Amino acid sequence: MIKEKEITKLIVSEYFDSILSNIEIDVAIVGAGPSGLTAARILASHGKKVAIFESRVAPGGGMWGGGMLYPVIVLKEGRELLEEIGVKCRQKNGYYIANAIEATSKLISAAIDAGALLYNGTTVEDIIVKNDRVAGVVINWTAALQLGLLVDPLSIEAKFVVDATGHECYVVRKIEKLGAKKMQGEKAMWAEMGEKASIEHTKEIYPGLYVAGMAAIAYAGAPRMGPIFGGMLLSGKKVAEDILKKL
């Protein structure tokens, strides 16, 4: 017999048990695009306590849409990060191509399988800063914020925070008032330079706060790269490896 109240109990208890066991974590990743998901998978596979906070209902960032909704992604480098999670990559004209939907869904699945927790529909509306160091994130329901409701948020403590929010570079904006370097904003498209910049500028920009993926590009004022995704994946790998050295 199916009982509606039992279904509700299971959903609510499972969710809140998850939140209560993850109020203190190693790494909070803001944004579940390709760089954030890759970083989460690598960190979690090394036994670190990782949570990803995604403001939208569907994680995956811009990878779902490939290029202009053609479900194909292109890579020059970094295909190994897809192949090791079971994504089929095919060489063509000096590049590698993969199905955007397969790649995105497997990135999400691989991060969760590694032990990372993913909270969708959850916006990081602020950060915790203690003794001139980012020490966590402040979260709220995306729907409540979109409706303009006056709802106080909750807080998650983390040893490190990664801004992987893409073009918006949302978390970085929160530290500008603390005297940190201001976000420069991405420049016009130059795919080759954008790919390089996404990796080069993946770094700690304020104690406890890293930027990755398109957020690294937007912060540094580098060119955007368009629908080529190797730099995004390699950026996620780099930020994970840098944080692992400090944990």
N, C-alpha and C positions, 0 to 999 in steps of 0.2 A: 504494500500500500504506500502511495506517495502522499506525504503530508507537507503542505505548504510551509508550515511553521518550522519544520525540520530543515527544509531547504534554506530558509532565511537564517536559522541558527548556524548552520554550517558555513554559509558565506560570511556572516558577520564575525563569528569566532575565529575563522581561519585568517581573515584579513587583520583583525586586531591582534591576534597572536603574533603575526608577522611584524606588525609595526612595533609592538612592545619589545620584541626581541632584537630590534634593529634601531633603537634610539641612539646607541653608541656604535659607530662603525669605523672601519679603517678609511674607506674612500667613498665619498658621495660624488656621483657623476651626474651632471645636469645636462640632459639631452640624450636621447636614445637613437642618434644617427649612427652612421658607420664607424666613426672614430670612437664615440662613446661606447658602443656595443663591443668593439674590438678591445678597447682598454678594459672594460668590465670582465670580459671573458678571460683575458690573460691574468688580470689581478686575482680573480676568483679561483682560477686554476692553480694559483700558488697559495691557496688557503687564506686569502685575505677576505675580510668581511666588506662586501661591496653592495651598494644600492644605486640604482639608476632612477632618476626622477624625470619623467617625460610629461610635458604639459598636455600633449594631445592624447586622444584615446588610442590611436594606432602608433606604436613606436616604429622607428625605421628611418625617420628623417626624409631627405629628398631622394634617397636611393630607389624607393618604390617606383618613381615616375621615370627612371632612366633619363633619356633625353627627350624633352617635349612630349612626354607620355608614351614614347616608344619604349617598351619594357626591355631595353638592352643597356648594359653598362659596359664601359670601355676602361681598360687598364693598360698602362705601360709597364709599371712595376707593382709589386705587392700582391700578385695573384696567388702566391703561396698562402697568404692569410685567408683566402677564400677556399682554396683547394683543401687545406687541412681541416676545414669544417664540412667538406663534402660538396662544395659548389663546383659545377663543371665549367671549366674555362677553356676556350678554344682560340688558338692562335690564328690571326688573320691580318695580313698586310703589315706585319711588324708590331701589332697590338694584340691584346687578349680581350675577348668579349665573353660576357656571361649574361644569363637571364636575370633581369633586375628583381623580379619577384622571388625567384629561387634564392638569390644572394641575400636579399633583405630578410626573408623569413628564416634562413639558416643562421644569419648573424644573430637574430633575436633568440632563436632556439639554443644556439651554442652558448651564448652568454648565460642563459638560465640554466642550461645543463651543467655549466661549470660551477654554478652555485651563486651567481649574482641574482639579486632581487630587483625586479623591475616594477616600479609603481607608475602606472599611466594615469592620465587625467589629473596629474599632480604638478602644480607649478611651484618652482622655487622663487618666492617673491622677495626674499632678502637673504642675507648671510649673517652668520655669527662671527664677530671679530673680538678676540680677547688678546690683550697685550701685543697689539700690532700684528696679529696673525689671524688668518681665517681659520675658524675652528668648527664650522658646521654650516648647515643650511636651514632656512626657515620656509616651511612648506604650507600650501593651502590648496583647496580644491580649485581647479581651473574654472569650473562652471560658476563657482561663487564669485570669483574675480571678474569673470566676463559679465555677470549680471550686476556687478557693482554692489554686491552685498557687503555689509560691514561685518566681516567674520574674522575674528582673531586667528592667527596661524598657529602651527605647532613647530617644534624645533628638533632637528637631528644633529647630534654632535658627530664630527668626523675629523680624523687626523689630517686628511687632505680633501680638497674639493677640486673637481675638474669642470671647467666651463667648456662644454661641448654643444652649446646651444646654436651653433651655426652662424648665419649672417647677423643675427641680432646681437650676439656676444653679450647676452643679458646679464650674466653674473658679474662680468668685468665692470659694467656700468655702476655696480653697487660699490666698487672700491675707488672710483674716481674722486669721490668727496673725501676720501681718506688721504689724498695727496699722491695717489699712484698715477702713473702715466695714463693719459686719456686714450680711449679707443680711437684709432685713426680712421677706421672705415675702409672697406675693401675698394680696390681700384678696378678699372675696366678689365675685361677678360684678356688674359695672356696665359693660355693653358700650361705651357712649359714652365714658366716662372711661378705660376700659381701652385703647381704640383710641388715644386721644390720648396716654396715658401711655407706650404702647409706643414711640412716636416721640420724645416729649419726653425720656425717660430713656435713650435710646440715646446713649451717651457714653463717654468714657475715664474710668474710675473709679479707675485706678491707673496709673502710668506704664507705657505699653506694653500695657495691657489694656482692652478695650472690652466693653460688654455690648450685646446686641441682642435684639429679639423678646421672648419671654416671660421670658428671663433678665433683661432690663432691668426688666420689671414686678416680678419676684420680688425683685430687688435693691433696688428703690426702695420696695417695699411698696405698690404701686398695685393697683387692682382688676383682676381678670381679665376678659377680654372674651368668652370662649366662642367659638363657631364662626363668627367673622367675621374675615377674614384680611387686609384692606387694611393695617392697622397693621403686621402682620408683614413684609409686602413693603416698605412705606415705611421701616421700621426698617432693613432690609437695605440699602436704597438710601442711607440717611443715614450708616450706619456706613462704607460703602464710600467715600462722598464725603469724609467726615471724614478717613479714613486716607489717601486719595489726596493730600490737601493736605499731608501730612507726609512722604510718600515721595519 
